[in-house]
């Protein structure tokens, strides 16, 4: 108690303060100059969901898959008459002839199933050739996401006169979940820090703690967004993170950006931005509707050297179009249909590339693809404080104070196929 060592911030004799030596140890009424703090970049891209109180810490979201989707794998699909009843032909390899199924699992092997199917057709005086059923065949989604004209034509749900029990499809509901966790920090100080320091330290402490809380929350969001990407691309000839060596420059980078946004379009990702037309201002440039991507300053430096297929610089700085429409927080420029947000605290995979180079990220987050989850009715970040002066069993002289913050956080990847990440080196 009285002799307990105190490990919080102390004033000491002024020159050995743990908050840094004071240049003056007498009264000097002035406010310190506060350093600028970078604004959150990632939280602005996330949707927001709230979890009601008294329902536990697990948050679940269910969604229905589109019927014409390769991910809609189910056993409710086309039924085939086996002579006495209709049975599904999903996920099991074998052969089919005269609407009867001969699955490999019911015979010695694939060849044996073919022999049985052929014998069945011969027995009934038919010259029909058995058709192989592949293990990946999923008749519950018709032709799924395929755009192969031959396959789609073959899978069209035609009906013969008096047809029954054919062209049945199925639906799939998937559930994703996450759990709320609590995060926080605190700092302590003695009354002498406020009494004798040359600056109003309590104000500074609270501001710095507030900055930290915002940064921690944004860093949590960034980590989860990076890990949630369902579309991943690499620069140059790389096929994995360990083989990444090239930076985002030249026409190769231009085509890579186009390739990624093409995949987002195929995956039905909504565009983040709308068209910005040219204005009456001098030298303004129209910008097409497109997707927003977040990158660090090192990658942005390289992006400014990207050229299009005509050999012209593809980078359009934000000041060329900002006067003609709204821009996002931190937006710095655009290439083709990607508008870039620069994040000062962008994370990378240190030393993970070829030859030990750092692997940097360009992150696309599209609307309703990712969400953060908070506890309904609670503040986004809760701050607590106690000034020196009030004594209790833990501070018998009332000489200590503290500031703290805490918040609940969870994230959920709603549609990972609509989140993309490019991994690259940087100059």
C-alpha positions in Angstrom: 0.0 0.0 0.0 2.0 3.0 1.3 5.3 1.5 0.2 4.0 -0.1 -3.0 5.9 0.7 -6.1 3.9 2.8 -8.6 4.5 1.9 -12.3 2.3 4.5 -13.9 3.4 7.9 -15.4 5.1 10.0 -12.8 6.4 13.6 -12.6 9.4 13.0 -10.4 11.4 16.2 -10.1 10.2 17.5 -13.5 13.4 16.7 -15.4 13.0 12.9 -15.0 9.3 12.6 -15.7 8.3 9.3 -17.3 6.2 11.3 -19.8 9.4 13.0 -21.0 11.6 15.7 -19.4 9.9 19.1 -19.0 11.9 22.0 -20.4 10.4 24.2 -17.7 9.4 23.2 -14.2 7.5 26.3 -13.3 4.0 27.5 -14.3 3.8 28.2 -18.0 0.2 28.6 -19.3 0.3 27.3 -22.9 -1.4 24.5 -24.8 0.7 22.0 -26.6 0.6 21.6 -30.4 -1.2 18.4 -31.2 0.1 16.2 -34.0 -2.3 15.4 -36.8 -3.7 11.9 -36.7 -4.5 9.8 -39.8 -8.2 9.1 -40.2 -9.7 5.7 -40.4 -9.6 4.2 -43.9 -11.0 0.7 -43.5 -14.0 1.2 -41.2 -15.5 3.5 -43.8 -15.6 0.6 -46.2 -17.4 -1.9 -43.9 -21.1 -2.3 -43.4 -22.4 -2.1 -39.9 -24.4 -4.7 -38.0 -25.7 -4.6 -34.5 -26.3 -7.6 -32.1 -29.1 -7.3 -29.5 -28.2 -7.6 -25.9 -28.9 -10.8 -23.9 -28.4 -13.1 -26.9 -24.9 -14.4 -26.2 -21.8 -13.3 -28.0 -22.2 -15.3 -31.2 -23.7 -13.4 -34.2 -25.1 -15.4 -37.1 -26.2 -14.4 -40.6 -28.0 -16.7 -43.0 -28.2 -16.2 -46.8 -29.8 -18.0 -49.7 -27.6 -18.8 -52.7 -28.9 -18.2 -56.1 -30.2 -21.3 -57.8 -28.0 -20.7 -60.9 -24.8 -20.7 -58.8 -22.0 -23.2 -58.8 -21.9 -22.9 -55.0 -25.6 -24.1 -54.8 -24.6 -27.7 -54.3 -27.5 -29.8 -53.1 -29.1 -33.3 -53.4 -32.5 -31.9 -54.4 -31.7 -31.9 -58.1 -32.9 -33.8 -61.2 -34.4 -37.2 -60.3 -33.9 -40.2 -62.5 -36.4 -43.1 -62.6 -34.6 -46.3 -61.6 -37.5 -48.6 -62.4 -39.5 -48.2 -59.2 -38.8 -44.7 -57.9 -37.0 -41.4 -58.7 -33.5 -41.1 -57.2 -31.0 -38.1 -57.2 -27.8 -38.3 -59.2 -25.8 -35.7 -57.4 -22.2 -36.2 -56.4 -21.8 -39.9 -57.2 -19.8 -41.0 -60.3 -21.3 -43.7 -62.5 -23.3 -44.1 -65.7 -26.9 -43.4 -66.8 -28.8 -45.1 -69.6 -32.6 -45.3 -70.4 -33.2 -43.1 -67.3 -31.6 -45.7 -65.0 -28.5 -44.9 -62.9 -25.6 -47.3 -62.3 -23.4 -45.7 -59.7 -19.7 -46.8 -59.2 -20.3 -47.4 -55.5 -22.9 -50.1 -56.3 -20.4 -52.0 -58.4 -16.7 -53.0 -58.2 -15.5 -49.9 -60.0 -16.3 -47.4 -62.8 -15.7 -50.1 -65.5 -18.0 -52.5 -63.8 -20.7 -49.8 -63.6 -20.3 -49.2 -67.4 -20.6 -53.0 -68.0 -23.8 -53.2 -66.0 -25.3 -50.1 -67.8 -24.5 -51.5 -71.2 -26.0 -54.9 -70.3 -29.2 -53.2 -69.1 -29.6 -51.3 -72.4 -28.9 -54.5 -74.5 -31.4 -56.5 -72.4 -34.1 -54.0 -73.3 -33.2 -54.0 -77.0 -31.8 -50.5 -76.9 -28.7 -49.2 -78.7 -28.4 -46.2 -76.4 -24.9 -45.7 -75.1 -24.5 -45.2 -71.3 -23.6 -41.6 -70.4 -21.0 -41.0 -67.7 -22.0 -39.2 -64.5 -19.1 -37.3 -63.0 -18.6 -36.9 -59.3 -18.8 -33.1 -59.7 -22.1 -33.2 -61.5 -24.7 -31.1 -59.5 -28.1 -31.2 -61.1 -29.6 -29.3 -58.3 -28.6 -25.9 -59.8 -29.4 -26.8 -63.5 -26.3 -25.4 -65.3 -25.0 -23.3 -62.4 -22.7 -20.4 -63.2 -21.5 -22.0 -66.5 -21.4 -19.8 -69.6 -20.4 -22.6 -71.9 -23.0 -22.5 -74.6 -22.9 -26.2 -75.2 -23.2 -27.1 -71.6 -26.0 -24.6 -71.0 -27.9 -25.8 -74.1 -27.7 -29.4 -72.9 -29.0 -28.4 -69.4 -32.0 -26.3 -70.6 -35.1 -27.6 -68.7 -37.1 -28.9 -71.7 -40.3 -30.8 -71.0 -41.7 -33.6 -73.1 -45.5 -34.1 -73.4 -46.8 -35.5 -70.1 -43.5 -35.1 -68.4 -43.2 -35.6 -64.6 -40.4 -35.9 -62.1 -37.8 -34.2 -64.3 -35.9 -30.8 -64.1 -36.2 -30.6 -60.4 -33.7 -28.1 -58.8 -32.8 -27.3 -55.2 -31.9 -24.3 -53.0 -29.2 -23.9 -50.5 -29.0 -21.7 -47.4 -25.7 -21.1 -45.7 -25.0 -19.6 -42.3 -21.9 -17.6 -41.4 -21.1 -16.6 -37.8 -18.7 -14.6 -35.7 -18.2 -13.9 -31.9 -17.9 -10.6 -30.1 -14.7 -9.9 -28.3 -13.8 -7.0 -26.1 -10.6 -4.9 -26.5 -9.2 -2.0 -24.4 -6.2 -0.3 -22.8 -5.6 2.1 -19.9 -3.0 4.4 -18.6 -2.3 5.8 -15.1 -0.8 9.0 -13.8 -0.1 10.7 -10.5 -1.5 14.0 -9.3 1.9 15.6 -9.6 1.9 15.1 -13.4 -1.0 17.5 -13.6 0.1 19.8 -10.8 3.6 20.5 -12.0 3.9 19.6 -15.7 4.1 22.6 -18.0 1.2 21.3 -20.2 -2.3 20.1 -19.4 -1.4 16.4 -19.5 -4.8 15.1 -18.7 -6.1 16.5 -22.0 -3.2 15.1 -23.9 -3.6 11.7 -22.3 -7.2 11.5 -23.2 -6.6 12.6 -26.8 -3.8 10.1 -27.3 -5.9 7.3 -25.8 -8.7 8.3 -28.1 -6.4 8.2 -31.1 -5.1 4.8 -30.1 -8.6 3.4 -29.7 -9.5 4.4 -33.2 -6.3 3.0 -34.6 -6.8 -0.4 -32.8 -10.3 -0.7 -34.1 -9.3 0.2 -37.6 -6.4 -2.2 -37.5 -8.7 -5.0 -36.4 -10.9 -4.2 -39.3 -8.0 -4.1 -41.7 -6.7 -7.5 -40.6 -10.1 -9.2 -41.0 -10.7 -7.6 -44.4 -7.3 -8.7 -45.8 -7.9 -12.3 -44.6 -11.5 -12.3 -45.9 -10.6 -11.8 -49.6 -12.1 -14.6 -51.7 -10.4 -13.3 -54.9 -6.6 -13.2 -54.7 -4.2 -12.1 -57.5 -0.5 -11.7 -57.7 1.8 -9.5 -59.8 3.9 -10.7 -62.6 4.3 -14.4 -63.0 3.8 -15.1 -59.3 1.3 -17.8 -58.3 1.6 -17.5 -54.6 2.7 -15.1 -51.9 6.1 -16.8 -51.6 6.8 -16.1 -55.4 5.8 -12.4 -55.4 8.6 -10.2 -56.7 7.2 -7.6 -59.1 5.9 -4.1 -58.3 2.7 -2.6 -59.7 4.1 -0.8 -62.7 3.8 -0.7 -66.5 1.1 -2.2 -68.6 1.2 -5.5 -66.7 -0.1 -3.8 -63.6 -2.8 -2.1 -65.7 -4.0 -5.5 -67.1 -3.9 -7.0 -63.6 -6.2 -4.3 -62.2 -8.6 -4.9 -65.2 -8.5 -8.7 -64.5 -9.4 -8.2 -60.9 -12.3 -5.8 -61.5 -13.5 -8.1 -64.3 -13.7 -11.0 -61.7 -15.6 -8.7 -59.3 -18.1 -8.0 -62.0 -18.5 -11.7 -62.8 -19.0 -12.3 -59.1 -21.8 -9.7 -59.1 -20.0 -7.3 -56.8 -21.6 -3.9 -56.6 -19.6 -0.9 -57.7 -18.6 1.4 -54.9 -18.5 4.6 -56.9 -20.6 6.3 -59.5 -19.7 8.2 -62.6 -18.0 11.5 -62.2 -18.3 13.6 -65.3 -15.9 16.4 -66.4 -16.8 19.8 -65.1 -16.3 23.4 -66.3 -13.1 23.6 -64.3 -9.8 23.6 -66.1 -8.3 20.2 -67.0 -10.8 18.0 -65.2 -11.2 14.4 -66.3 -14.3 12.2 -66.3 -14.1 9.0 -64.2 -16.1 5.9 -64.8 -18.1 4.1 -62.2 -16.0 1.5 -60.6 -14.6 -0.1 -57.5 -12.7 1.3 -54.6 -9.3 -0.2 -53.5 -7.2 0.6 -50.4 -3.4 0.6 -50.7 -0.3 1.9 -48.8 1.9 4.8 -49.8 4.6 2.5 -51.1 2.2 0.9 -53.6 0.6 4.2 -54.5 4.1 5.4 -55.5 4.3 2.6 -58.0 0.7 3.0 -59.2 1.6 6.4 -60.5 3.9 4.8 -63.1 1.3 2.4 -64.5 0.7 2.8 -68.2 -2.4 1.7 -70.2 -2.5 -0.5 -73.3 -1.7 2.6 -75.5 1.4 3.3 -73.5 0.0 6.4 -71.8 0.2 7.1 -68.0 -3.0 5.5 -66.6 -2.9 7.3 -63.2 -5.4 10.1 -62.8 -4.7 12.1 -59.6 -7.7 13.0 -57.5 -7.3 16.7 -58.1 -8.1 16.1 -61.8 -11.7 15.0 -60.9 -12.3 15.9 -57.3 -14.0 19.2 -58.2 -16.6 17.4 -60.3 -18.0 15.0 -57.7 -17.6 13.5 -54.3 -14.5 11.6 -53.4 -14.0 9.2 -50.5 -11.9 9.8 -47.4 -8.3 9.4 -48.3 -8.9 9.1 -52.1 -5.8 9.9 -54.1 -6.4 8.8 -57.7 -7.8 6.4 -60.2 -6.8 3.9 -62.8 -9.3 2.6 -65.3 -12.3 1.6 -63.1 -10.5 1.5 -59.8 -10.3 4.5 -57.5 -7.6 4.3 -54.8 -7.7 5.2 -51.1 -4.3 5.7 -49.5 -3.9 4.3 -46.0 -0.9 5.4 -44.0 -1.1 2.4 -41.7 -1.6 -0.3 -44.4 -0.2 -3.6 -43.3 1.9 -6.0 -45.3 3.4 -9.5 -45.1 6.9 -8.7 -44.0 9.6 -10.8 -45.8 7.0 -13.2 -47.2 7.8 -12.7 -50.9 10.5 -14.1 -53.3 14.0 -13.4 -51.9 12.5 -12.1 -48.6 10.8 -9.0 -50.1 7.8 -7.5 -48.3 4.5 -8.4 -49.9 2.0 -5.5 -50.0 -1.7 -5.5 -50.4 -4.2 -3.7 -52.6 -7.6 -4.4 -51.1 -11.0 -4.2 -52.8 -14.0 -4.1 -50.5 -17.4 -3.9 -52.2 -20.8 -2.9 -50.7 -22.4 -5.5 -48.4 -19.4 -7.9 -48.7 -18.0 -7.3 -45.2 -19.4 -6.0 -42.0 -18.3 -5.1 -38.5 -20.6 -6.1 -35.6 -21.2 -4.1 -32.5 -23.4 -4.6 -29.4 -26.7 -2.8 -29.8 -27.1 0.1 -27.4 -23.4 0.4 -26.5 -21.2 3.2 -27.7 -18.8 2.4 -30.5 -15.9 3.1 -28.0 -16.5 3.6 -24.3 -14.1 5.9 -22.3 -13.7 5.8 -18.6 -11.6 8.1 -16.3 -10.8 8.9 -12.7 -9.0 12.0 -11.7 -6.6 12.0 -8.6 -8.3 13.1 -5.4 -10.7 10.3 -4.6 -9.2 7.8 -2.1 -10.3 4.1 -2.0 -8.7 0.8 -1.0 -6.6 0.7 -4.1 -5.4 4.3 -3.8 -5.5 5.2 -0.1 -4.1 8.7 -0.6 -6.1 9.6 -3.7 -3.0 10.5 -5.6 -3.6 8.4 -8.8 -5.8 8.9 -11.8 -6.4 6.9 -15.0 -8.0 7.0 -18.4 -9.2 3.9 -20.3 -11.1 2.8 -23.3 -12.8 -0.4 -24.3 -15.1 -1.6 -27.1 -16.7 -4.7 -28.4 -15.6 -5.8 -31.9 -16.4 -8.6 -34.3 -16.4 -8.8 -38.1 -18.2 -11.1 -40.6 -17.4 -11.9 -44.2 -20.8 -11.8 -45.8 -19.7 -12.4 -49.4 -16.0 -13.2 -49.7 -16.2 -13.7 -53.5 -16.9 -9.9 -53.6 -13.7 -9.0 -51.7 -10.4 -9.0 -53.7 -6.8 -8.7 -52.8 -3.8 -8.1 -55.0 -0.4 -9.1 -53.5 2.6 -7.2 -54.9 6.1 -6.0 -54.1 6.8 -2.2 -53.7 9.6 0.1 -54.7 
